[in-house]
Amino acid sequence: MLVYSSEEVIPAEVEIPSLRIIQEFGLDDAEWIRSRHEQLMLIDEKRMDVVCHGQLYQNRMTKSFNKKVKPRQFTSGQLELKKIFPHQRKAKEKFAPNWRGPYMVHRVLSGGAVILAEMDGRVSTKPINSDAIKKYYI
């Protein structure tokens, strides 16, 4: 009020009139109650529109993501290479290899996880995501 010589009105007050806005515009109580009732009746429709829009958006996102996904099948005894991640000690050198192995698939778990075994038969206790392994070709 001091800067612009008029009282500020937030956008929510314009959309849903408060007592101050009613007095300023000079609306009747009955007219304000009727308009308020109409606004409240439309809230459920707006919520349903938002829910439907969110579901459509989720469907579009999953469809576009699944286009890029390549399903992979693993069998026991299959030879694989395991990725060496940057935080591991063997990846510190500049010309160090990016893959280690070969390993044999010991067990296939649900959700794309695999338990690998070394060539001498020692089985790893930690499951590995299928994104971190690739097929070893002889």
C-alpha positions as CSV (number, residue, x, y, z in Angstrom):
1,M,0.0,0.0,0.0
2,L,2.9,2.4,0.7
3,V,4.6,1.7,-2.6
4,Y,1.8,1.6,-5.1
5,S,-0.9,3.4,-3.1
6,S,-3.3,0.5,-3.5
7,E,-3.9,-2.6,-1.5
8,E,-2.5,-5.8,-2.8
9,V,-4.7,-8.8,-3.8
10,I,-3.3,-12.2,-4.2
11,P,-4.5,-14.3,-7.2
12,A,-6.2,-16.8,-5.0
13,E,-8.4,-14.0,-3.6
14,V,-9.5,-13.0,-7.1
15,E,-10.4,-16.6,-8.0
16,I,-12.1,-17.4,-4.7
17,P,-13.4,-14.1,-3.3
18,S,-12.9,-13.3,0.3
19,L,-15.0,-10.9,2.4
20,R,-12.7,-8.0,1.4
21,I,-13.2,-8.7,-2.3
22,I,-17.0,-9.1,-1.8
23,Q,-17.2,-5.7,-0.1
24,E,-15.1,-4.1,-2.8
25,F,-17.2,-5.5,-5.7
26,G,-20.5,-5.1,-3.9
27,L,-21.8,-8.6,-4.5
28,D,-24.9,-9.8,-2.7
29,D,-24.6,-12.6,-0.1
30,A,-26.9,-14.8,-2.1
31,E,-25.1,-14.2,-5.3
32,W,-21.7,-14.9,-3.6
33,I,-23.1,-18.1,-2.0
34,R,-24.4,-19.3,-5.4
35,S,-21.1,-18.6,-7.2
36,R,-19.2,-20.3,-4.3
37,H,-21.4,-23.3,-4.5
38,E,-20.8,-23.6,-8.2
39,Q,-17.0,-23.4,-7.7
40,L,-17.1,-26.1,-5.1
41,M,-19.1,-28.4,-7.4
42,L,-16.5,-28.0,-10.1
43,I,-13.6,-29.0,-7.8
44,D,-14.4,-32.7,-8.2
45,E,-14.4,-32.5,-12.0
46,K,-11.1,-30.6,-11.9
47,R,-9.6,-33.3,-9.7
48,M,-10.7,-36.0,-12.0
49,D,-9.2,-34.1,-15.0
50,V,-5.9,-33.9,-13.2
51,V,-5.9,-37.6,-12.2
52,C,-6.7,-38.6,-15.9
53,H,-4.0,-36.3,-17.2
54,G,-1.5,-37.8,-14.7
55,Q,-2.4,-41.3,-15.8
56,L,-2.1,-40.5,-19.5
57,Y,1.3,-38.8,-18.8
58,Q,2.5,-41.9,-16.9
59,N,1.4,-44.2,-19.7
60,R,3.2,-42.1,-22.3
61,M,6.4,-42.1,-20.2
62,T,6.4,-45.9,-19.6
63,K,5.7,-46.5,-23.3
64,S,8.6,-44.3,-24.4
65,F,10.9,-45.9,-21.8
66,N,9.9,-49.5,-22.8
67,K,10.8,-48.7,-26.4
68,K,14.5,-48.5,-25.4
69,V,14.5,-51.6,-23.1
70,K,15.9,-54.7,-24.6
71,P,14.9,-57.9,-22.7
72,R,17.8,-60.2,-21.9
73,Q,17.6,-63.9,-21.1
74,F,20.2,-65.5,-18.9
75,T,20.8,-69.2,-18.5
76,S,23.0,-71.0,-15.9
77,G,26.5,-71.6,-17.2
78,Q,26.4,-68.7,-19.7
79,L,29.7,-66.7,-19.8
80,E,29.5,-63.0,-18.9
81,L,31.8,-60.0,-18.3
82,K,31.3,-57.8,-15.3
83,K,31.7,-54.1,-15.5
84,I,34.4,-52.4,-13.4
85,F,32.8,-49.3,-11.9
86,P,34.8,-46.0,-11.4
87,H,34.7,-46.2,-7.6
88,Q,36.4,-49.6,-7.6
89,R,40.1,-49.8,-6.9
90,K,41.0,-51.5,-10.2
91,A,39.5,-48.6,-12.2
92,K,42.0,-46.0,-10.8
93,E,44.5,-46.4,-13.7
94,K,44.1,-44.4,-16.9
95,F,44.4,-47.4,-19.3
96,A,42.7,-50.0,-17.0
97,P,40.2,-52.3,-18.6
98,N,36.5,-51.5,-18.2
99,W,35.3,-55.1,-17.9
100,R,36.5,-58.0,-15.8
101,G,35.9,-61.7,-16.3
102,P,34.8,-64.1,-17.7
103,Y,32.3,-65.3,-15.1
104,M,29.6,-68.0,-15.3
105,V,26.0,-67.3,-14.5
106,H,25.3,-69.3,-11.3
107,R,21.7,-68.2,-10.7
108,V,19.2,-65.8,-12.3
109,L,17.1,-63.8,-9.8
110,S,13.9,-61.9,-10.5
111,G,14.0,-58.3,-11.5
112,G,17.1,-58.7,-13.7
113,A,19.6,-59.6,-11.0
114,V,22.2,-62.3,-11.5
115,I,24.5,-64.2,-9.2
116,L,27.9,-64.9,-10.9
117,A,30.4,-67.6,-10.2
118,E,34.1,-67.4,-11.1
119,M,35.6,-69.9,-13.5
120,D,37.1,-72.0,-10.7
121,G,33.6,-72.4,-9.1
122,R,33.6,-69.8,-6.3
123,V,30.2,-68.3,-6.1
124,S,29.7,-64.6,-5.4
125,T,27.4,-63.7,-2.5
126,K,26.3,-60.4,-4.0
127,P,23.7,-60.2,-6.9
128,I,24.6,-58.0,-9.8
129,N,22.3,-56.0,-11.9
130,S,22.0,-57.2,-15.5
131,D,22.9,-53.7,-16.7
132,A,26.4,-54.2,-15.3
133,I,27.2,-57.4,-17.2
134,K,27.5,-58.2,-20.9
135,K,27.8,-61.4,-22.8
136,Y,31.3,-62.9,-23.3
137,Y,32.0,-64.1,-26.8
138,I,34.6,-66.8,-27.3
